[in-house]
Structure formats: structure tokens, C-alpha cells
Amino acid sequence: MNRRLFLQSIGLSGLALLAPNSWAQTELMTGVHYKVLKKPQPIAPAKKKVVEVFGYGCPHCYHLEDSLNEWLKNKPEDVEFERMPVVFNNPNWIFMARVFYTAQELGILEQSHEAFFHAIHRDRKPLFSVDALADFYTQFGVEKQKFIDTYTGFSVDQKIRQAGKLTRDYEVEGVPALIVNGKYLTDVPMAGSRKELWQVVDQLVEM
């Protein structure tokens, strides 16, 4: 989702499925199915890594979750996966990125990630203030003031700065985007569909 289209109608997310089925070619093509980053990011030697760059407020990211979870169930054991919230130079994106890192700091990310996505996009809860967020996260055993202190704390500030730098280094212009082995970027429009996105990722992992 382009940074200027933050929180646009969920119905628009289906447009990605109208992209041409370009993945059906024999080999992946640079500039068509993926792009090579100008500044590859280092990963551990002999490691394979996939990073999903996403935003909680992005309906396209929300609708990618089912196919992402299916891919995670079947991915090779030697492929490391992590999520990274996108940090564009916009307070709305930064606000949501802080939610991710706050949950991570509090040790509740795994159990709260899907619930927070559903709360925004399915249940349409108005979770757009720190106070409202703190109330929401009490269901995961976190005291309200503890959430607020963590959300506004130094550690989350530091992670936001790091994610902002990586957003730029990964050359992310819209989300969701997949970064493979620190040097390739692909997304649904380039792959052709959500299903084909993971086929492209699987090939890029081995390149």
C-alpha cells in the first residue's frame, strides 16, 4: 500500500489480484517479478531470510495474512522469517509501527499481532490514540500504564529509527513488500497475485 493511501477502503485491496499473471514464465525476470536492491543488507553467512515489510493500517497487508500464514506452515526450516513495520516519514505510519514494537518489547507480539489486525480491519475499532491502544492491550495481560510507558519509551524510539533506515535501504515505496536474503524486493503486483507471490519468494530464496 502506497504511503499516501494510508487507511483507504479495504475494498481496494482486491485490485492487486487484477495484475497480469507474469509469474507463469519459466524464469524470474529482474525488474518484472522482483528488483535487486542498490544497497543489499547483510545477513548471516549461509542463511536464507525473508522479511515482510508491512503496516497495521494497510488493508493490503491485512488481506495478505492468510496466504502468508499458509506459506509459513510450509516454508523450509532453513528459511528465517521476520516482520518489520514500515516507517515512512508520516505520523500515521510511525504511530502503527510503534504498536508493533511495543507489543514486541512487552513479549506479547505473537498472541496480539492477528488480534490487532482484526480489530482495525474487521471490527473497525477506533484504536487511534495511545490511550485506546493501552486499553486494547490489557486483554493480553499488560497494565495500561506499562503499555503507555513502553510505547513512548527509548527502546521503541530506537527501533523506529532503525526501521526507518531499513525502509529506505530496502527501497520500499508501498506495502506489503517482501525482502529476500537482504537483496531482492518483490510484492503482489510484481508477482501477479498473492498465491504467486510466495512462489516468487521461494525461487528468490534459492538465488
Wavefront OBJ file of the C-alpha trace (Angstrom):
o trace
v 0.000 0.000 0.000
v 1.404 3.367 -1.015
v 2.218 5.665 1.882
v -0.283 8.260 0.613
v -3.144 5.761 0.714
v -2.961 5.030 4.439
v -6.193 3.528 5.783
v -8.040 3.663 2.457
v -11.015 1.404 1.872
v -10.369 -2.313 2.319
v -12.305 -2.994 -0.855
v -9.457 -1.597 -2.936
v -7.141 -4.377 -1.804
v -8.699 -6.694 -4.370
v -7.228 -4.606 -7.166
v -3.882 -6.309 -6.682
v -5.423 -9.509 -7.973
v -6.077 -7.881 -11.333
v -2.361 -7.641 -12.095
v -1.232 -9.755 -15.054
v -0.102 -13.291 -14.332
v 3.539 -12.611 -15.113
v 4.968 -15.255 -12.781
v 3.895 -18.031 -15.136
v 7.106 -17.542 -17.129
v 9.863 -20.159 -16.953
v 12.340 -17.948 -15.115
v 12.032 -14.917 -12.893
v 12.933 -11.645 -14.561
v 14.670 -8.767 -12.807
v 12.525 -5.651 -12.981
v 9.404 -7.710 -13.646
v 8.963 -10.214 -10.812
v 11.441 -8.605 -8.426
v 14.066 -5.905 -8.174
v 17.627 -6.028 -6.907
v 18.341 -3.570 -4.107
v 21.034 -0.978 -4.709
v 22.272 -1.411 -1.127
v 21.956 -5.091 -0.190
v 21.591 -5.620 3.546
v 23.902 -8.170 5.170
v 22.542 -11.425 6.553
v 24.431 -14.188 8.335
v 26.575 -16.393 6.064
v 24.754 -19.389 4.576
v 21.455 -18.006 5.887
v 18.212 -17.549 3.979
v 15.908 -14.803 5.185
v 12.550 -13.318 4.231
v 11.352 -10.036 5.739
v 7.766 -8.885 5.346
v 7.573 -5.093 5.427
v 4.003 -4.222 6.359
v 1.766 -1.717 8.097
v -1.066 -2.440 10.519
v -3.196 0.260 8.916
v -2.760 -1.189 5.421
v -5.704 -3.276 4.131
v -3.488 -4.969 1.538
v -1.221 -6.190 4.347
v -4.213 -7.440 6.305
v -5.504 -9.438 3.362
v -2.092 -10.968 2.752
v -2.102 -12.577 6.204
v -3.914 -15.791 5.211
v -1.547 -16.638 2.363
v 1.440 -15.571 4.471
v 0.419 -17.883 7.300
v -0.043 -20.734 4.833
v 3.437 -20.115 3.443
v 4.887 -20.053 6.962
v 3.435 -23.501 7.664
v 5.252 -24.955 4.659
v 8.426 -22.900 4.357
v 11.765 -24.734 4.516
v 13.215 -24.929 8.016
v 16.391 -23.157 6.933
v 14.492 -20.020 5.882
v 14.294 -17.387 8.609
v 11.248 -15.101 8.599
v 10.579 -11.823 10.334
v 8.110 -8.978 10.155
v 9.120 -5.337 10.060
v 6.652 -2.460 10.281
v 7.193 0.099 7.564
v 8.319 3.528 8.766
v 7.604 6.178 6.170
v 8.054 9.828 7.090
v 4.425 10.160 8.109
v 2.981 10.182 11.651
v 0.244 7.667 10.786
v 2.744 5.004 9.714
v 5.004 5.736 12.686
v 2.048 5.511 15.081
v 1.247 1.972 13.901
v 4.888 0.898 13.785
v 5.207 1.845 17.446
v 2.342 -0.544 18.237
v 4.322 -3.441 16.740
v 7.495 -2.651 18.639
v 5.632 -2.005 21.883
v 4.000 -5.440 21.688
v 7.387 -6.931 20.861
v 9.042 -5.231 23.847
v 6.269 -6.466 26.144
v 6.582 -10.053 24.885
v 3.011 -10.229 23.573
v 3.567 -9.792 19.847
v 2.840 -13.382 18.881
v -0.550 -13.522 20.601
v -1.600 -9.952 19.776
v -0.500 -9.490 16.145
v -3.506 -11.090 14.452
v -5.951 -9.753 17.037
v -4.803 -6.178 16.437
v -5.096 -6.597 12.667
v -8.650 -7.929 13.077
v -9.562 -5.142 15.478
v -8.665 -2.489 12.916
v -9.857 -4.019 9.655
v -12.612 -6.481 10.560
v -14.028 -4.957 13.722
v -13.265 -1.330 12.783
v -12.292 -0.396 16.321
v -11.098 3.222 16.666
v -7.643 2.408 18.011
v -6.051 5.665 17.004
v -4.825 7.061 20.312
v -2.244 5.740 22.749
v -4.914 5.599 25.443
v -7.210 3.470 23.258
v -4.303 1.198 22.356
v -3.391 0.743 26.008
v -6.971 -0.262 26.825
v -6.985 -2.751 23.941
v -3.751 -4.431 25.011
v -4.886 -5.010 28.603
v -6.591 -8.177 27.291
v -3.094 -9.630 26.847
v -2.222 -9.133 30.495
v -0.450 -5.789 30.141
v -1.171 -2.997 32.590
v -2.364 0.155 30.876
v 0.395 2.405 32.204
v 3.040 -0.194 31.348
v 1.870 -0.170 27.739
v 1.931 3.639 27.592
v 5.396 3.835 29.148
v 6.750 1.259 26.706
v 5.051 2.847 23.698
v 6.625 6.215 24.486
v 9.935 4.804 25.698
v 13.503 4.980 24.411
v 13.721 1.369 23.244
v 10.744 1.763 20.909
v 12.136 5.108 19.700
v 15.376 3.359 18.787
v 13.608 0.571 16.914
v 11.557 3.110 14.970
v 14.745 4.837 13.842
v 16.247 1.515 12.773
v 13.095 0.532 10.884
v 13.014 3.923 9.178
v 16.548 3.417 7.917
v 15.759 -0.102 6.715
v 12.594 1.111 4.987
v 14.799 3.446 2.954
v 17.591 0.925 2.417
v 15.070 -1.694 1.293
v 13.722 0.888 -1.198
v 10.176 0.260 -0.002
v 7.628 2.507 -1.699
v 4.499 0.573 -0.773
v 3.431 -2.322 1.417
v 3.248 -5.217 1.765
v 6.710 -5.862 0.363
v 8.911 -8.931 0.762
v 12.672 -8.606 1.123
v 14.543 -11.811 0.330
v 18.086 -12.521 1.514
v 18.635 -8.813 2.075
v 18.963 -8.068 -1.635
v 15.715 -8.732 -3.504
v 12.336 -6.984 -3.230
v 9.074 -8.355 -4.563
v 5.383 -7.689 -3.987
v 1.942 -8.770 -5.181
v 1.774 -6.541 -8.299
v 5.170 -7.780 -9.484
v 4.366 -11.436 -8.777
v 0.877 -11.268 -10.288
v -1.217 -12.493 -7.345
v -0.956 -13.335 -3.665
v -0.517 -17.022 -4.432
v 2.208 -16.391 -6.959
v 3.977 -14.008 -4.596
v 5.078 -16.935 -2.447
v 6.211 -18.901 -5.484
v 8.404 -15.968 -6.435
v 9.709 -15.725 -2.865
v 10.576 -19.428 -2.842
v 12.611 -19.002 -6.011
v 14.351 -15.857 -4.792
v 15.355 -17.577 -1.558
v 17.417 -20.045 -3.584
v 19.084 -17.449 -5.820
l 1 2 3 4 5 6 7 8 9 10 11 12 13 14 15 16 17 18 19 20 21 22 23 24 25 26 27 28 29 30 31 32 33 34 35 36 37 38 39 40 41 42 43 44 45 46 47 48 49 50 51 52 53 54 55 56 57 58 59 60 61 62 63 64 65 66 67 68 69 70 71 72 73 74 75 76 77 78 79 80 81 82 83 84 85 86 87 88 89 90 91 92 93 94 95 96 97 98 99 100 101 102 103 104 105 106 107 108 109 110 111 112 113 114 115 116 117 118 119 120 121 122 123 124 125 126 127 128 129 130 131 132 133 134 135 136 137 138 139 140 141 142 143 144 145 146 147 148 149 150 151 152 153 154 155 156 157 158 159 160 161 162 163 164 165 166 167 168 169 170 171 172 173 174 175 176 177 178 179 180 181 182 183 184 185 186 187 188 189 190 191 192 193 194 195 196 197 198 199 200 201 202 203 204 205 206 207
